[in-house]
């Protein structure tokens, strides 16, 4: 029996094929390793950024295609954009404590443009005022604030479109949109035609309409609209909700622009930030008002000249793309480098902690073994 047991115990193991040996050597990396976990997170972030970049490029290409192939559809495209992006932006800003950005001037102009296009599309007076606001200070902010169109960033893309689309929609509404696609009735009628297989809107483009008092509706009315908004913004941010904003650390345009100006430390920063708080607010509000006057003045020739209006729309697209390319070539590598340093320090700290934990466990095992040996000797 002892010989038989010895014979059974020394049976040769199964023959391992080269494929089985290769599979045994090819083991999955330890998912508990900090470096592997960080690599997985980096890969997931890269995939997410790829999707965002593809979506940004599709938005850019789709806008150019619509402007070239069906310019009459731009007002409808803007209305759909407003209906989708406004609620999304509200939810996103609420989560990040940016909710007071929703009362910025660009949001008021976007809503005013959408209301005009849907409910009052044939009012020449309101058309002049809204067009001046959309293609005046809102479009001018693309250049003044150097808004970059970063295709891989949803926030940048939406911000640029909120400054670009209102004026572009008003331009297309004035020169290309037929009567059968104006207002909510025209939109509903066109949707019914689409269901029937007819994609071209009905009607013809109405002749250009001008208000009786041009300077009143092209200059005075937009400036009055801006002044009312500025007063409303001051009351909300600096009076009614000031303590709430400070106690809960909410961000506003005032604080954001102040940080940006202090970082650049240019002439405008030194001009605005001198003196008391009252003087700063007055100088800041005066500069904003002067900027609005200049933008409305630049807009006036484009209102009366179709070639100038076309050139202005091209400029509005070129500058954000240039700023976005500059951002992509300078800011993104800097952010990637800083992120790499942060990841290195994080992984290094995690690996040191894991190594210390393993050393502590090994020391505990050695101590337990020593204690067990001491008990055996004592016994």
C-alpha positions, 0 to 999 in steps of 0.5 A: 500500500505504501508503494502504491501510494508512492506510485500515485503521488509521483504521477507525471503532470499533464503535458503543457502545450506552448499555447497554454504556456503563453496563456499562462504567461499573459496575465491581466495586470493587477487592477489594484495597482494605482498606475493601472487604475490611473491608466484606466481613468486616463483612457476613459477620459480620452474616449470621452474627449474624443466624443466631445471633439467629434460632436464639436466638429459636427456642430461646426460642419453642420452650421457651415453646411446650413449657412451655405446650402439652406440659409433660410433654415438658420432661424429655425436652427437657432430656435431649436438650439435655444430650446435645447441648450438653455435648459441644459445650460441651466442644469449644468450651471446650477450644479457648478454654482454658476447659476448667476451667469444665467442672467448675463446679457447674452442670455437676455439677447438670446431669449429676445431673439427667440421670442422675436423669431417665433412670435413677432417675426414681421415687426420691423421695429423689433427686428431692428432692435433685436438685430442690433443687439444680436449682431452688435454687443453680443457678436462683438464679445466674440472678439473683445473677450477672445472667445475660443471655439474649442471643438473638444469642449461642450462649454466652449462650443455652446458659449461661442454659439450663443454669441454667434447664432443670434446675429446669424439667425437675424441676418438669415431671417432678414435676407433669406427666410421666406414668409412660409417659415416665419413665426410659429405658424410658419414653423408648424406649417413647415413641419407638416410639409416635412412629414409629407416629404416636402423639404422646401419652405413655401412663400417668398422672401419679403422685401426688406423692411425699415422702421420709420425712426431708424436711429430710435430702433437701431441705437436708442432702443438697444441702448435702453435695453442694455441699460435696463438689463445692467440695472437689473443685474446690479440689483440682483447680484449686488443688492438682493443676493449679495450675502447669499452669493458671498456665503455660498461662494457662488461665482458671477460675471463680476468676479470672473471678469475681475479674476481674468483682468487681475491675471492679465494685469493690463491697462483696463484692469488698472483703470477699473480696479483703482479707488472705492467699490462704487468707483469700480462699479461705475467705471466698469458699467461705463466701459460696458456701456461704451462697448455697447455703443461702439458695437451698435455703431459698427453694426449700422453699416451691415444693417443697410448693406448686404455685402457688409453683412455677409463679410461680418458673418464671416468675421464672426466665424473666423475669430472664434476658430482662430482663438480656438486653434490658439487655445488648442496649441497653447493651453491644451498642452499646458493643461496636459503637462500639468495634469501629467505632473499631478497624475505622477504625484498621485500615482507615486503617493498611492504606490508608496502607501501600498508599499508601506501597507505591504511592508506592515503586513509582512512585518506583522506576519513575521511577528506572528510567526516569531510568536508562534515559534516562541510558544512552541519552544515554551510548550 
